[in-house]
């Protein structure tokens, strides 16, 4: 199956980051077309295309734009280039090799909501990428695509680049806004939502890099042309960041559904595992997703936004991390928990305390001290965090714990301490993995 390059056009066109080459290959034609349409027509075209957010949440892009109130006054578009999810590197390639397409998409979004400025928020480590963006913005400004009269229209818009401080939490859109305003990156309580009260308390649209890079194609070719790729509920293409135990890691752009499966990604494009061992588990959306067992059903399910709902996870940002049979899933879960514990902003108690105690419990496993109670306690702490955190980081943190206990319990049992367990007076209650969602706490009788 050939790759469909809507976003990664740099794979076919050399030096596409150069303004002259980009415009020679149709660059900024979509923006010039958009400003001849009404803002509502632009929103409707994107809405009809079915484009959904490529940053992880998968919310319909046109619908998000339509939430912004009409009328005069300052409005903003913020580009989320804080690509901090472990295993995700798709946005980085776009920023480095096809920055103008993302900038053009951001300007179209700005026109659609009649914004006065676009802010390109990059993760703190993206110094080089921010420099590339600065040069691209200046080139576009010199040719009249940024500034007072964009593409000869009466509408004006500025574009600014901003570097964060390297915090994973600032990938959460409201924490991004706080950081952009110069505050500590704490997620906000919602409502109000950013579309009503966002940056500087003004209506704001926040979109991912890959999401906006799709917009010029939609405006140039129409919603129906875009819907020729993918499925009814998941139209278009998706860039998959493939890494881990594969021979050919990298970014691959493929349409949703059809032949696009985890097996195709891993075996055909990825070349299989370097060790020759079988695939044991797959993270379909980086550390924030549940680790799925590499069963035929999981590997052969056509990938869409909702394909992995039966396993209580989603494709998210499509950072596909492959783990072969050499991996101890307790070790893998421990690595992810320590990451989330380190990156927790500490604002809400369930996440701050929950990730801390989960990290401590996994340290017991590393020290050879884990027992039956510890495994159940891990699951209990994770379950008590679920649905109680201000932002999604706390939700993400419980996924590696609950999923590995559910799907790879044998790995936990192999890590149990040889000390007899459970302790005298403690009665085991059978752990039913199929009832994991409802099994909030492990009940046990303790005799004093």
N, C-alpha and C positions, 0 to 999 in steps of 0.2 A: 504494500500500500504506500503510494508516494506521499510525502509530507506536503501539506498545504500551507504555503507561507503568506499569511496575511500580515502577521506581526514581525516575524523574523525574515523580512525581505532582504536583509543584509546577507543572508546565505546565498542569494542569487545575484545581488548587485554589489560589486566591490566598492568599498569606501563610501557607503551610503550615508555615513555621518557627515560628510562634506555637503555644505549647503547647495553648491552648484549641481552636484550629482543627484541629490535628493530632488531638487526642483526639475531637473532634466527627466526624472522618472516619475513625474506627476505630483511631486511634493507641493503642498500648500494650495493645490487646486480645489481640494475639499473645503478648505477654509474660505477661499474666494467664492465658492458656490454657496456655502452656508450663509454668508452675510448678505446674499441676495434673497434668501428665504426669510420668513418671519421666525422669531425665536420659537414660537409654538410649533411651527412646521419642523424645525430641527429636532425638538423634543419628541414629536410624534414619530418621526422617522427612526430615531434611535429606539423608541419604545416598541415600535412595530418589528424592529430587527430581532427583538428578544435578547439583546446583549445583556449578560449578567456580570456582576462584579467578579473580576479575576483575582482579587486579593485574598479570597477565602470564604467570604460570607455568601457570595453568589446572589446578591440582591439585584433585581432588575434595574439597569442603569437609567433608562429613560424615566422610569417611575420615580427614582430618587431625584432626578432633575425636576420633575413636575411638582415636587413638594415645596420647592422654593417659591415664596410668595412673589407675585408680580408687582410691578410698581418701581418707582425711583428709589434711590438710596444705594449705599455701598453693599455689594455682594461679592463673594469670593469663591474661587475654585482652589482647592488644595490637592496637590498630587502626592499621593502616599508612595514615596520611594524609600521608605524605611524598611527595606527588605532584610528582616532579621530572623525569619523563621529558619531553623536549622534544616538544611537540605534544599533551600530555595535559592536559585541564582538566575531566574529568568529575567527579572527586571533589570538586573545588572547588565545583561547582554543588550537589552533594548537601550539602556542609557548610554552604553559605550559605542554601540554600532548602528543604532537607528534612533537617535534622540529626537530628531526633527518630527518624526511621525507621532511620538508621544506629545511633544509640544503642540503640534498642530491639533491633535485630539483635545488637548486641554483648552486651547483657544476656542475650539468649536463648542465645548462644554460651557466656557465662559460666555460666549455669545448667546447660547441657548437660555441661560438664566440671567443674561445682561449683567455679568459681573464686571467689576472695574479692575480686578487684579487676579493673577494666578500665582500661587506660591508652590514651588517645587521643593518639597520637604524630603531631604536625603538622610539616610542613616549616617551617624557620625563618622564611620569608617570610609565613606564614599568620597574622599577628597578628590581623587582622580576623576570620578564620574561627575562630581559637581563642577570641576573645571571644564569638562566636555560640554556640560549643559550651559555654562556661562558663555562659552564661545558660540554655541548654537543659538542661544537667545540673542546675542549681539548680531550675528549674521542675519537672523530673521528680522530684527529691528531695523537694520540698515535697508532692508528691501521692503519695508512698509507693512510687515505682517504682525508687528508688535508696536504699540504706541498709541498716538491720538486718533488716527484714522486707519484702522486695520483693513488692509486689502482694498483701500479706496472707499470704504464705507464711512458713515458718520459715527460709528461706534469705536470707542477706544478702550484699550486694555493693556496693562503692564504685566510683566512676568519677572518674578524674583526667585532666586535660588537660596535655600536655607539648609544649613547642616545642623543636625541634631547632635546629641552627645553620646550616641552609641547605646541607647537603651531599647531593649526589646519591647517594652511596654508602649513606646511611642509609635509602634505600628498600629495600636488601637486608636481609632480616629479621634476620639475626644482628648486622649492623652497627647496626641500629635498637636492638636489645637493649643493645649496648654503650653506645650514646649515652644511652639511657634510664637506664642505671646510672651515668652521669656520666663514662664513659670516652671515649677517642677512638673514632670510628666505624670500627673495623676489623672486617671480617667474620671470623667464627669458623670454625675447622676443624671439619668434621662427619664422623662422629658425635663427641659426642652431639648429637642433634637437639633443637630447642627443645621439642618435645612431651614430652621426657624431662627435659632440663636447659636451661631457657630463662632468663627474667628472674630474676635473683638465684638462679640455679641451681635454679629450681623449674619444674615442668611448665608450659608456656606455649603458647597458641594465638595465632598471628599471622594476621590476615585483613585484606584490603583493604576500604576504605570501601564500594565498590560491592557487593562480595561480601556484606557484612553487611546492606546495605540491601535485599537480596533475601529475607532470612530471614523477616521478619514475614509476607510474602505466603505463603510456603511453610507456615508453622505455621498461619496462619489458614485457608488454602484447601486444604492438603494437597499431597502430592508429585505426585499425578496431575494436579491442576489446573495446576501449574507446568509439567509436562511437555507440556502442550498447546501450549506455545510452543517454538519451536526444533526441534532434531533429537534423535534417540536419544542420540547421543554428546555433543551440545552443546545441552542443554535451556535453556529460558528466553530472556530477552532480553539484549542487550548495548548499553551506551552507547558510541557511536562519537564520538570527538572529531575532527571534520573541520576541517582547516585547510590553509594553503598557497594554491595558485592555484585557488581556487574563489570564486564570487560570494557564496555563503551559508555561511560557516564557522559552526561551532557544534556542540553536542551533539545527537545523534540516537539515540533508543532504539528498537531494532528486534529482532525475533526472529532467532535464528541460522538459517542455511540458507534454503531457498526462494528468494524473490525478493531477498533481501538479498545484494547483490553490490557490489563496488567501483564498478562502472559506475552502479548505482542510487544509491549514496551521492554520487558525484561529479556525475553529470549531472542526476538527478531532484531530489535534496535539495540538493546543493551548487550547482546551477544552471550547472555547467560552468565553464570558465576565464574570468576577466574579460577576458583578452586575445583570446580566440577561438582561440588556438593549441591544438593537440592536446596531450593529456596525454602526457608523455614517460616519467615514472616515478612510482611510488607507494611510500611507506613505510607499510606496514600497521600498524606498531606503534612509530611514532616513530623516534628516532635509533638505537635499539637493534636495529632490524630491518633486513634487507637491503632495498635499493632495488630494487623489481621493475620490469621493463619493462612498459609499458602495452599489452600485447598483448591480443587478444580473449580468449584463454584465461585470463589473469590477471584481467581486468576482469569476466568473466562467470562466474567460479567462485563458487558460493554460499558465503558466509562461515561457516566453523565453526572450531573450535580447530585442526583438523588439515588444513584446506583448502589451506594454502600449503606443506605439507611437500614437494611436488615441487620447490619453489624454495628449499628449505632455510631456511625462515623460518616464522613463525607470526603469528597476529593479536595476540598479547600483550595489552597494555592497550587496544588498538584506537584508538591515536592515529594517525589516517590523515592523512598529509601528502602533498599533491598537488604535483607539479612539472611544469610545462609545458615545451614545446620550447625555451624561451628559456634553460633552466638548463644550465650546463656541469656534468656529473656529477663531474668532478674537483674543481671548486669546492665542490660539495655534500658530497662525501666529506671534503674538507679541513676544512670547518666542523664536521662531526661528530667527526672525529678530534681536532681541537683541544679540543672539548668534553670528550671522554673523557680526554684527556691532563690537562686541568685538574682533572677530577673524580676521577681515580684516587687512591685513598688511599695508594698507594705501598708497601703492605705486602708484596706479592709481586713478585718480579723480572720475570716475563714481562710483566705489565701495566704496571708502572712504567717499565721500559726500552722495552718494545715501543711503547706509545703515544707516548713521547717521540720515538723514532726515526721513527715513522710521521708524526708532526707535522712533523719536520724534512724528511722527504722531500717532503711536500706543500708545504712552504715553497719548495722548489726549483721546484716547478711554478708557484707564484705568482710567482717571480722569473724565469720563462722559461728555467729551466735543466734541466728534467726531460728525461730521455732514456729509451731502451729499457731500459737497466739499472735505472734508478730504478723504473720500473713493475714490473718483475719483482722488484725488491728489496722493494717495498711488499707484493706478494703473498707473498713468502717470509717476511717478518717477521710478517705477519698469520697465516700458516699455522703458524708456530712458536709463536705465542701460544695458538692454539686448543687447548682441552682441558688447558691447563697452569696456569690461574689459580685462585686460591682461591675467587673468587666469579664471578658472571656478567658483571661489568662488562668484564672482559677479553675475554670471548666476544662481548659486544655490540660492542666497539670494532672487531673485525675484520670485522663484517658489511658496513659501508659500503665498506670497501676491496675485499674479495673479490667482493662482488656487483657493484660498479660496473666492476671490471676484467672480470668475466665478461659482464655484460649491456651495458655501454656502453664497450667498448674503443675505439671510434672517437673518443670524447671525449678519451681519454688520448693517442691518436696525434696529435690536433690540438694537444695541448699540448707535444708534443716540441719540444726546442730544434732550430733549423735547423742546428746544428753536426752534421757527418756522424757517424753512429752506426750500429752499434756500433763501438767503438774497434778499431784494428788488433790482430789476434791473438785477438779474441773471436768465437767462432762462435755464431750464434743457434740456439736450439733452439725449434721451433714450440711455441707456447703453446696448449694445448687447453682451451678454457673448459669443455667438457662434462666434462672430467676434473678440474675444479677441486678437488674434495674430496680426491682422491688425489694431486694434483700439489703436493706439499708444498714442493719446491724446484725452481727452474729450473736445470738442469744446463748447464754450459757448459765448454768446454775453453779454457784460457788458456795461451798459448805464452809462455815467458819468453825 
